């Protein structure tokens, strides 16, 4: 498709965002799963059928100025046998048909643009599905670590109680938190099963959930200036292009209804024969002058639709500009937030270690240890959530500047897995 050809600026933007073009050694393969989804996902298959219908509409417009032939058999009151009539008409001057012919290109462009939007939607749904599995996996792992820590704390509290150095309250508080963590583990397992089923509903195959893991790595992106992304989006955003093509179709539809009010000129060949009688043949020029009042008022409706399409294009351009600026800022802010949260994880782990030692020395209570343990779990879970939001924003930005879904997923996958140049 024409929209899949990228300008030098788009290629440069992709290169600036990509972490590495080589295939990752990790088992998680978003690009491979996306290729599976292209042949399985029901929503995408519906979009494929819609694309074929839109292409057929463009082809229909393309042949609107070709000759028309008509063959009929009838028996007139003046005939004693069936009369066979052949009529061939070639439009010569017909502004309505000409406008229909000119709609072929924008209709084809609309078909391609809307289809690319659907492909991007599939990529985003796939990424969200992968993020759901990753989040459930990470929460399971983090909660298991918390459960193990609480069990150790429970043993320590029980030992201190037996030695007369602890309290029953400390032991009961830890046991309550341990029970809550075990209950939460069941919820995370359910979330993982649901996420895996939703992912399978897109790709058609059950994912290996053990492959959907994150590594603690530094992640970075080289971002270009906001205006450069805005310019690329205004030039080639599929959603915006679809709106522009719709406006062009509406404009030509207005010309088509205008042509319906004007005379048409056609070359015609007519041959009529009844039984064994000689055929009556006529070749000439046919001038048709429409005198239909409804066509005039119909044009008013089409004109209003054209004005509506113009405003929709302007609205889409403004929203595209704002969306790109927002995504660019979110990504930049997200990168800083990820660095801060990594520092917060390290600080929370040190705090937990310090609280444990202070508790052993009788300076801290069990509640302090429980709070520190929960903080470690929470900051790590927040980091995974933040990373999920970051890759979704990144995919949205690359899609808006019309980088192909597979290339966009490659960029996002490398960033998600921490694959750097």
C-alpha positions as CSV (number, residue, x, y, z in Angstrom):
1,X,0.0,0.0,0.0
2,X,1.1,3.5,-0.7
3,X,0.9,4.6,2.9
4,X,3.5,2.0,3.9
5,X,6.2,3.9,2.1
6,X,8.1,6.1,4.5
7,X,9.8,9.5,3.9
8,X,13.4,10.1,4.9
9,X,12.1,12.0,8.0
10,X,10.0,9.1,9.1
11,X,13.0,6.7,8.7
12,X,15.2,9.1,10.7
13,X,12.5,9.4,13.4
14,X,12.3,5.6,13.7
15,X,16.1,5.3,13.9
16,X,16.2,7.9,16.6
17,X,13.6,6.0,18.7
18,X,14.9,2.5,18.1
19,X,17.0,0.9,20.7
20,X,18.3,-1.9,18.5
21,X,17.2,-3.4,15.2
22,X,18.6,-6.9,15.9
23,X,16.3,-9.6,17.2
24,X,16.4,-9.8,21.0
25,X,17.7,-12.9,22.7
26,X,14.6,-12.8,24.9
27,X,11.8,-15.2,24.3
28,X,9.1,-12.4,24.3
29,X,8.5,-11.6,20.6
30,X,5.8,-9.0,20.1
31,X,6.5,-8.7,16.4
32,X,6.1,-12.5,15.9
33,X,2.9,-12.5,17.9
34,X,1.6,-9.5,15.9
35,X,2.1,-11.6,12.7
36,X,0.0,-14.3,14.3
37,X,-2.7,-11.8,15.2
38,X,-2.8,-10.6,11.6
39,X,-4.2,-14.0,10.5
40,X,-6.3,-14.7,13.6
41,X,-7.7,-11.7,15.5
42,X,-11.5,-11.5,14.7
43,X,-11.6,-7.7,15.0
44,X,-8.8,-7.4,12.5
45,X,-10.4,-9.8,10.1
46,X,-13.5,-7.6,10.2
47,X,-11.3,-4.6,9.3
48,X,-9.8,-6.6,6.5
49,X,-13.2,-7.2,5.0
50,X,-14.0,-3.5,5.4
51,X,-10.8,-2.7,3.6
52,X,-11.8,-4.9,0.7
53,X,-15.2,-3.3,0.6
54,X,-13.6,0.2,0.5
55,X,-11.3,-0.9,-2.3
56,X,-14.3,-2.2,-4.3
57,X,-15.9,1.2,-3.8
58,X,-12.8,2.9,-5.2
59,X,-12.8,0.5,-8.2
60,X,-16.4,1.1,-8.8
61,X,-15.8,4.9,-9.0
62,X,-12.9,4.2,-11.4
63,X,-15.1,2.5,-14.0
64,X,-17.9,5.1,-13.8
65,X,-17.0,6.7,-17.2
66,X,-16.8,3.5,-19.1
67,X,-19.5,2.6,-21.8
68,X,-22.7,1.1,-20.6
69,X,-24.5,-1.7,-22.6
70,X,-28.1,-2.9,-22.2
71,X,-29.8,-5.9,-23.7
72,X,-33.6,-6.3,-23.4
73,X,-36.3,-8.5,-24.7
74,X,-39.8,-7.2,-24.7
75,X,-43.1,-7.4,-26.7
76,X,-44.7,-4.1,-27.6
77,X,-48.4,-3.7,-28.4
78,X,-47.5,-3.1,-32.0
79,X,-45.3,-6.2,-32.4
80,X,-46.4,-9.7,-33.2
81,X,-43.2,-11.2,-31.8
82,X,-40.6,-10.5,-29.1
83,X,-38.5,-7.4,-29.8
84,X,-34.8,-7.5,-28.9
85,X,-33.1,-4.2,-28.2
86,X,-29.4,-3.6,-27.8
87,X,-28.3,-0.2,-26.5
88,X,-24.7,1.0,-25.9
89,X,-24.0,4.4,-24.4
90,X,-20.7,6.2,-23.9
91,X,-20.8,9.4,-21.7
92,X,-19.1,12.3,-23.4
93,X,-20.0,15.3,-21.1
94,X,-21.2,14.3,-17.7
95,X,-20.0,16.3,-14.7
96,X,-21.6,13.9,-12.3
97,X,-19.8,10.8,-13.7
98,X,-16.6,12.8,-13.9
99,X,-16.8,13.7,-10.2
100,X,-17.4,10.0,-9.4
101,X,-14.4,9.0,-11.5
102,X,-12.2,11.5,-9.6
103,X,-13.4,10.0,-6.3
104,X,-11.5,6.8,-7.1
105,X,-8.2,8.1,-5.8
106,X,-9.4,9.5,-2.5
107,X,-11.6,6.5,-1.9
108,X,-8.5,4.2,-2.3
109,X,-6.5,6.5,0.0
110,X,-9.3,6.4,2.6
111,X,-9.3,2.6,2.3
112,X,-5.6,2.3,2.9
113,X,-5.5,4.9,5.7
114,X,-8.4,3.4,7.7
115,X,-6.9,-0.1,7.2
116,X,-3.5,1.1,8.6
117,X,-5.4,2.6,11.6
118,X,-6.9,-0.8,12.3
119,X,-3.4,-2.4,12.0
120,X,-2.2,0.1,14.6
121,X,-5.2,-0.6,16.8
122,X,-4.3,-4.3,16.7
123,X,-0.7,-3.5,17.7
124,X,-1.9,-1.4,20.6
125,X,-4.3,-4.2,21.8
126,X,-1.5,-6.7,21.6
127,X,0.8,-4.5,23.6
128,X,-1.8,-3.9,26.2
129,X,-2.3,-7.6,26.4
130,X,1.4,-8.2,26.9
131,X,1.6,-5.5,29.5
132,X,-1.3,-7.2,31.4
133,X,0.6,-10.5,31.5
134,X,3.9,-8.7,32.5
135,X,2.1,-6.8,35.3
136,X,0.5,-10.0,36.6
137,X,3.7,-11.9,36.4
138,X,5.7,-9.2,38.2
139,X,3.0,-8.8,40.9
140,X,3.1,-12.6,41.5
141,X,6.9,-12.5,41.8
142,X,6.9,-9.5,44.0
143,X,4.1,-10.8,46.2
144,X,5.8,-14.1,46.5
145,X,8.9,-12.3,47.7
146,X,6.8,-10.4,50.2
147,X,5.2,-13.6,51.4
148,X,8.6,-15.1,52.0
149,X,9.8,-12.0,53.9
150,X,6.6,-12.0,56.0
151,X,7.1,-15.7,56.9
152,X,10.7,-15.0,58.0
153,X,9.4,-12.0,60.0
154,X,6.8,-14.2,61.6
155,X,9.4,-16.8,62.6
156,X,11.6,-14.0,64.0
157,X,8.6,-12.5,65.9
158,X,7.6,-15.9,67.3
159,X,11.2,-16.6,68.4
160,X,11.4,-13.2,70.2
161,X,8.1,-13.9,71.8
162,X,9.3,-17.2,73.1
163,X,12.4,-15.4,74.5
164,X,10.3,-12.8,76.2
165,X,11.6,-10.0,73.9
166,X,8.6,-9.6,71.6
167,X,4.8,-9.2,71.9
168,X,1.8,-11.2,70.8
169,X,0.6,-8.1,68.9
170,X,3.7,-8.0,66.8
171,X,3.3,-11.7,65.9
172,X,-0.4,-11.3,65.1
173,X,0.2,-8.2,62.9
174,X,2.7,-10.1,60.8
175,X,0.4,-13.1,60.5
176,X,-2.4,-10.9,59.3
177,X,-0.3,-9.3,56.7
178,X,1.0,-12.8,55.6
179,X,-2.6,-14.0,55.2
180,X,-3.5,-11.0,53.2
181,X,-0.5,-11.5,50.9
182,X,-1.5,-15.2,50.4
183,X,-5.0,-14.1,49.5
184,X,-3.6,-11.4,47.1
185,X,-1.5,-14.1,45.4
186,X,-4.7,-15.9,44.4
187,X,-6.0,-12.7,42.8
188,X,-2.7,-12.2,40.9
189,X,-2.9,-15.8,39.6
190,X,-6.4,-15.2,38.4
191,X,-5.3,-11.9,36.7
192,X,-2.5,-13.8,35.0
193,X,-4.8,-16.5,33.7
194,X,-7.3,-13.9,32.4
195,X,-4.5,-11.9,30.8
196,X,-3.2,-15.0,29.1
197,X,-6.6,-15.9,27.7
198,X,-7.1,-12.4,26.4
199,X,-3.8,-12.5,24.7
200,X,-4.6,-15.8,23.2
201,X,-7.9,-14.4,21.9
202,X,-5.8,-12.0,19.8
203,X,-3.0,-14.2,18.6
204,X,-4.8,-17.5,18.4
205,X,-2.2,-19.4,20.5
206,X,-1.6,-19.7,24.2
207,X,1.3,-17.5,25.3
208,X,4.2,-18.7,27.4
209,X,3.6,-16.5,30.4
210,X,7.0,-17.3,31.9
211,X,8.5,-15.3,29.0
212,X,6.7,-12.1,29.9
213,X,9.2,-10.8,32.4
214,X,11.1,-7.5,32.9
215,X,14.7,-7.1,33.7
216,X,16.0,-4.3,35.9
217,X,17.9,-2.4,33.2
218,X,18.5,1.3,32.4
219,X,16.2,2.3,29.5
220,X,16.8,5.3,27.4
221,X,15.4,7.0,24.3
222,X,16.8,9.7,22.0
223,X,13.8,11.9,21.4
224,X,13.6,14.5,18.6
225,X,12.1,18.0,19.1
226,X,8.4,18.1,19.5
227,X,7.8,20.2,16.4
228,X,9.5,17.6,14.2
229,X,7.1,14.9,15.4
230,X,4.2,17.3,14.9
231,X,5.2,18.0,11.4
232,X,5.5,14.3,10.6
233,X,2.1,13.6,12.1
234,X,0.4,16.4,10.2
235,X,2.0,15.0,7.1
236,X,1.3,11.3,7.4
237,X,-0.9,10.4,10.4
238,X,-3.2,7.6,9.1
239,X,-6.2,8.9,11.1
240,X,-5.6,12.4,9.8
241,X,-5.2,11.2,6.2
242,X,-8.4,9.3,6.5
243,X,-10.2,12.4,7.5
244,X,-8.6,14.4,4.6
245,X,-9.6,11.7,2.1
246,X,-13.2,11.8,3.5
247,X,-13.2,15.6,3.0
248,X,-12.1,15.2,-0.6
249,X,-14.8,12.5,-1.3
250,X,-17.4,14.9,0.2
251,X,-16.1,17.7,-2.0
252,X,-16.4,15.6,-5.1
253,X,-19.8,14.4,-4.0
254,X,-20.9,18.0,-4.0
255,X,-19.6,18.3,-7.6
256,X,-21.5,15.1,-8.4
257,X,-24.8,16.5,-7.2
258,X,-24.0,19.7,-9.1
259,X,-23.5,17.7,-12.3
260,X,-26.9,16.1,-11.7
261,X,-28.5,19.5,-12.3
262,X,-26.7,20.1,-15.6
263,X,-27.2,18.6,-19.1
264,X,-25.3,15.5,-20.1
265,X,-24.1,14.5,-23.6
266,X,-23.6,10.8,-24.6
267,X,-22.9,8.9,-27.7
268,X,-25.4,6.2,-28.2
269,X,-25.9,3.1,-30.4
270,X,-29.3,1.6,-30.5
271,X,-30.4,-1.5,-32.4
272,X,-34.0,-2.9,-32.2
273,X,-35.3,-6.0,-34.0
274,X,-38.6,-7.9,-33.9
275,X,-38.7,-11.4,-35.3
276,X,-37.3,-11.7,-38.8
277,X,-37.9,-8.1,-39.6
278,X,-35.0,-5.8,-40.4
279,X,-33.3,-4.2,-37.4
280,X,-33.8,-0.6,-36.7
281,X,-30.4,0.9,-36.0
282,X,-29.6,4.3,-34.6
283,X,-26.3,5.9,-33.9
284,X,-26.1,9.5,-32.7
285,X,-25.6,11.9,-29.8
286,X,-28.0,12.0,-26.9
287,X,-28.5,15.1,-24.9
288,X,-30.3,14.8,-21.6
289,X,-31.6,17.8,-19.6
290,X,-32.6,16.9,-16.1
291,X,-35.5,18.8,-14.6
292,X,-35.8,17.3,-11.1
293,X,-36.5,19.6,-8.2
294,X,-35.4,17.0,-5.7
295,X,-31.8,17.1,-7.0
296,X,-31.6,20.8,-6.1
297,X,-32.5,20.2,-2.5
298,X,-30.4,17.1,-2.4
299,X,-27.4,19.3,-3.3
300,X,-28.1,21.5,-0.2
301,X,-27.8,18.4,2.0
302,X,-24.6,17.3,0.3
303,X,-23.1,20.8,0.6
304,X,-23.8,20.7,4.4
305,X,-22.1,17.4,4.6
306,X,-19.1,18.8,2.8
307,X,-18.8,21.7,5.2
308,X,-19.1,19.2,8.1
309,X,-16.2,17.1,6.6
310,X,-14.1,20.3,6.3
311,X,-14.6,21.1,9.9
312,X,-13.9,17.5,10.9
313,X,-10.5,17.7,9.1
314,X,-9.6,20.9,10.9
315,X,-10.7,19.4,14.2
316,X,-8.6,16.3,13.5
317,X,-5.5,18.4,12.7
318,X,-5.8,20.2,16.0
319,X,-6.3,17.0,17.9
320,X,-3.4,15.4,16.2
321,X,-1.1,18.3,17.0
322,X,-2.2,18.3,20.7
323,X,-1.9,14.5,20.9
324,X,1.6,14.4,19.6
325,X,2.7,17.2,21.9
326,X,1.1,15.3,24.8
327,X,2.7,12.0,23.9
328,X,6.2,13.6,23.4
329,X,5.9,15.2,26.8
330,X,4.6,12.0,28.5
331,X,7.5,10.0,27.1
332,X,10.1,12.5,28.2
333,X,8.5,12.8,31.7
334,X,8.1,9.0,31.9
335,X,11.9,8.5,31.2
336,X,12.7,10.7,34.1
337,X,10.1,9.1,36.3
338,X,11.5,5.6,35.6
339,X,14.9,6.7,36.7
340,X,13.5,8.2,39.9
341,X,11.4,5.1,40.6
342,X,14.5,2.9,40.2
343,X,16.2,5.0,42.8
344,X,13.1,4.7,45.0
345,X,13.3,0.9,44.7
346,X,16.9,0.9,45.9
347,X,16.0,3.3,48.7
348,X,13.0,1.2,49.8
349,X,15.2,-2.0,49.9
350,X,17.8,-0.2,52.0
351,X,15.0,1.1,54.3
352,X,13.6,-2.4,54.7
353,X,17.1,-3.8,55.6
354,X,17.6,-1.0,58.1
355,X,14.2,-1.5,59.7
356,X,14.9,-5.3,60.0
357,X,18.2,-4.6,61.8
358,X,16.6,-2.0,64.0
359,X,13.8,-4.4,64.8
360,X,16.3,-7.0,65.8
361,X,17.9,-4.4,68.1
362,X,14.6,-3.5,69.6
363,X,14.5,0.0,68.1
364,X,11.8,-0.6,65.6
365,X,8.4,-2.4,65.9
366,X,6.9,-5.0,63.7
367,X,4.6,-2.4,62.2
368,X,7.7,-0.5,60.9
369,X,8.9,-3.7,59.2
370,X,5.5,-4.4,57.7
371,X,5.3,-0.9,56.3
372,X,8.8,-1.1,54.9
373,X,8.0,-4.4,53.3
374,X,4.8,-3.1,51.7
375,X,6.7,0.0,50.4
376,X,9.2,-2.2,48.6
377,X,6.4,-4.1,47.0
378,X,4.5,-1.0,46.0
379,X,7.4,0.9,44.5
380,X,8.4,-2.1,42.4
381,X,4.8,-2.5,41.2
382,X,4.6,1.2,40.5
383,X,7.7,0.9,38.3
384,X,6.1,-1.9,36.2
385,X,3.0,0.2,35.8
386,X,5.0,3.2,34.8
387,X,7.0,1.2,32.3
388,X,3.7,-0.1,30.8
389,X,2.4,3.4,30.4
390,X,5.7,4.5,28.8
391,X,5.7,1.8,26.1
392,X,2.1,2.5,25.3
393,X,2.8,6.2,24.9
394,X,5.8,5.3,22.7
395,X,3.7,3.0,20.5
396,X,1.1,5.7,20.1
397,X,3.7,8.3,19.1
398,X,5.3,6.0,16.5
399,X,1.9,5.1,15.1
400,X,0.8,8.8,14.9
401,X,3.9,9.6,12.7
402,X,2.9,6.6,10.5
403,X,5.8,4.2,11.3
404,X,4.5,0.7,10.4
405,X,3.0,-1.3,13.2
406,X,5.7,-4.0,13.0
407,X,8.5,-1.4,13.2
408,X,6.7,0.4,16.0
409,X,6.4,-2.9,17.9
410,X,10.1,-3.6,17.4
411,X,11.0,-0.2,18.9
412,X,8.6,-0.8,21.8
413,X,9.7,-4.4,22.4
414,X,13.4,-3.4,22.5
415,X,12.7,-0.6,25.0
416,X,10.5,-2.9,27.1
417,X,13.2,-5.5,27.3
418,X,15.9,-3.0,27.9
419,X,17.8,-3.7,24.7
420,X,20.1,-0.7,24.1
421,X,22.5,0.1,21.3
